Amino acid sequence: MTRKDILNDPMIGNKAEAFEAFDDIPTNPNLSRTIGEVVAARYSRRELFRGALAVTTTTALFGTSAMIAPKQAAAAGTSRYNFTELEWGNDTMHHVAEGYDADILLRWGDPITADAPDFDVMNQTAAAQLGQFGYNNDYVGFTALNEAGTRGLLCVNHEYTNEEVMFPGLGRQDKQAFAGMTPELIDIEMAAHGGTVVEIEKETTGQWRVDRNGKYNRRITPLNTAMTVSGPAAGHPRMQTNADPEGMTIIGTLNNCAGGMTPWGTYLMAEENFHGYFWTSKLDAEGKPDLSTLPDADAKRHKRYGVPGMWYNWGTTHTRFDIDVEPNEPNRFGWIVEVDPRDPEAMPVKHTALGRFRHEGCETTVATDGRLVIYSGDDNRFDYMYKYVSEGKVGEDRAANSALLSDGTLFVARFDEDGSITWMPLVHGEGPLTAENGFNDQGDVMIDTRIAADLLGATPMDRPEDAQPRGDGTIYLMLTNNSRRKPDQVNAANPRPESVFGHIIEIKEDGGDHGAAKGQWSILVKCGDPSVAEVGAMWNPETSVNGWFGSPDNAAIDADGRLWISTDQGTNWGATGKSDGLYALETEGEARGTSKLFFRCPVGGEMCGPYFTEDAETLFVAVQHPGTDGTKELAGFERDSTFEDPATRWPDFDPAMPPRPAVVVITKQGGGKIAV
């Protein structure tokens, strides 16, 4: 499928959907051993079910309760999640389980500092946006400022922008070759990207509010935030540009999807689809970037990362995003950025020891010997799962702790047929990672992490997104979907060709130690509608029609060790009929594999976050791009959403206001822990 085909597809209603469709084409040339083939080798066709449960697989995945009739199973296994399940659906509102409040805390454009102007959607400026909450809020983190946890810093990523519902009279820009995008609008977009740090406080009423006078409040953007670099690629020749000949100072971060909070309270921003922001004037006959004038090695590297994606035209006014002018600038994105939310004067740091790829998240934990461990997926079809382990141990010194992000080893995962997982080190000089294969030093290995992982024979995965660790050495890996897996890549018991629903893998590290070199893996659930035999979904039979879901994306583990899943179906929500939402998923005992719906988004919105406060009495979630994805599927609307004619005006429902991405704070009516 060409770029032109995608732009002219009548079912694609906005640039974000087109971006997703284009990225549906994998960049990994090494597809000889997909995760589907590994699963197929582990579970034979006779052991799998298609619409009905077979004894061997069902027992292996869910325990013996899965073979009990529903009423008996309910008696045998008690849910650890105490709430009345929400009904599925899709409409213009957000919905939460009975007995809970879901209040809007922050919306795009809300001022976060005392001197920032109030939001004027008809007269936006970059200067105003730099003091206002950014667009498309994805990851949400929180770190307390007092012992009671009633005051703290909310840390929020702003992933991307949707011009067609963001600016009046503009419409979908990629389809008209960005004819309406002025330099000022580009700067507003850039100011709306990045991140927000803002002080919030829990009032005596139990409600949370933003403190605009908070001394820590700030925006972090690709427009004006200077960052430094650490690790093996710091100062590397391939990180040097005309504007930064030392390769040590980078302006901003972008496409910040999921993220993480470190044990010492710093905020990690993952750079995901950075490739889409780069531009070139050199196009072939099909309108695709022509890399033929580049040296073969550079063309191969850019192609493996999808650079330039050209889904934004920032390179027309900010030439650092034009690879014809600055061919090294793409090497300066695709990293993990550490921000100290308690020190607004401290420069954020891009930690290159954690590798360069499309980081979906960067969830942290501590190994049994005290070393820092970070898990991160590369969110692309047929790409890989990674783990970073520090050399030193987490201690009380915050500066020394941050240095742990530069002194460790990055590993990539190989999933084997016997249910084992092996973490393979990405170290220069070991195995094929040598100068003969284009790696002159460890900086090259980290800049070209994907290519290094290809050579090691890592297992291509179905869009590995969030990887949530638990303290007992368990990790839950979200595999969102893979619509590009072909039937001939699937053997007798492959999970599914052309999967649009995804699945979740549970990993148990050896000895319960997140620092281990090996572990065991199994499938927790295969997503989709279990009542449709052809889907091949796998759930505990106690999962109701409301509880099953598609496209797991982000995850959280609460104070009681329980797993929560948020979904991102994109345009494909029409395949389920359900809006994106937040689900409570059982992982233990008789109820293992049972899911319950707790919160659902308004139409076109993606469920992001989630993040619990330490006392588990507050749950922060984020709804990004409301009123955009799949609006042609909404009964009664059935057309593309625009600024003037959106599918919903959530959360304001003001006829003068378009839909606005927002952070929602969920609390139990009357107080207490969530779902307890």
Salt bridges, closest charged atoms under 4 A:
GLU20 OE2 - ARG381 NH2 3.09
GLU20 OE2 - ARG463 NH1 2.98
ASP23 OD2 - HIS275 NE2 3.04
ASP23 OD2 - ARG358 NH1 3.19
ASP24 OD1 - ARG381 NE 2.46
ASP24 OD2 - ARG484 NE 3.30
ASP91 OD2 - HIS95 NE2 3.00
ASP91 OD2 - ARG600 NH1 3.74
ASP110 OD1 - ARG107 NH2 3.12
ASP110 OD1 - ARG660 NH2 3.17
ASP118 OD1 - ARG212 NH1 3.84
GLU163 OE2 - LYS15 NZ 2.69
ASP174 OD1 - ARG172 NE 3.04
ASP187 OD1 - HIS318 NE2 2.71
GLU199 OE1 - ARG151 NH2 2.73
GLU201 OE1 - ARG151 NH1 3.07
GLU201 OE1 - ARG209 NH2 3.15
GLU203 OE2 - ARG209 NE 3.46
ASP211 OD2 - ARG151 NH2 2.49
ASP244 OD2 - ARG332 NH1 2.86
GLU271 OE2 - LYS350 NZ 2.85
GLU286 OE1 - LYS288 NZ 3.38
ASP298 OD1 - ARG301 NH1 3.02
GLU329 OE2 - ARG320 NH1 3.52
GLU329 OE1 - ARG332 NE 3.11
GLU338 OE1 - HIS351 NE2 2.84
ASP340 OD1 - ARG398 NH2 2.64
ASP369 OD2 - ARG371 NE 2.91
ASP378 OD2 - ARG450 NE 2.79
ASP379 OD1 - ARG463 NE 2.74
ASP383 OD1 - ARG304 NH2 2.82
ASP383 OD2 - ARG450 NH2 3.61
ASP416 OD1 - ARG33 NH2 2.97
ASP416 OD1 - ARG414 NE 3.09
GLU417 OE1 - ARG33 NH2 3.26
ASP441 OD1 - HIS236 NE2 3.00
ASP444 OD1 - HIS236 NE2 3.53
ASP444 OD1 - ARG238 NH1 2.89
ASP448 OD2 - ARG238 NH1 2.93
ASP448 OD2 - ARG301 NE 3.07
ASP454 OD2 - ARG304 NE 2.83
ASP462 OD2 - ARG485 NH2 2.78
GLU465 OE2 - ARG463 NH2 2.71
ASP472 OD2 - ARG470 NH2 3.03
GLU506 OE1 - ARG592 NH2 3.09
GLU509 OE2 - LYS387 NZ 2.87
ASP558 OD2 - ARG562 NE 2.70
ASP560 OD1 - LYS673 NZ 3.92
GLU586 OE1 - ARG80 NE 3.95
GLU588 OE2 - ARG470 NH2 2.98
GLU606 OE1 - HIS625 NE2 2.97
GLU617 OE1 - LYS202 NZ 3.73
ASP629 OD2 - HIS625 ND1 3.76
ASP640 OD1 - LYS632 NZ 3.46
ASP645 OD2 - ARG639 NE 2.66
ASP652 OD1 - ARG107 NH1 2.46
ASP652 OD2 - ARG660 NH1 3.14
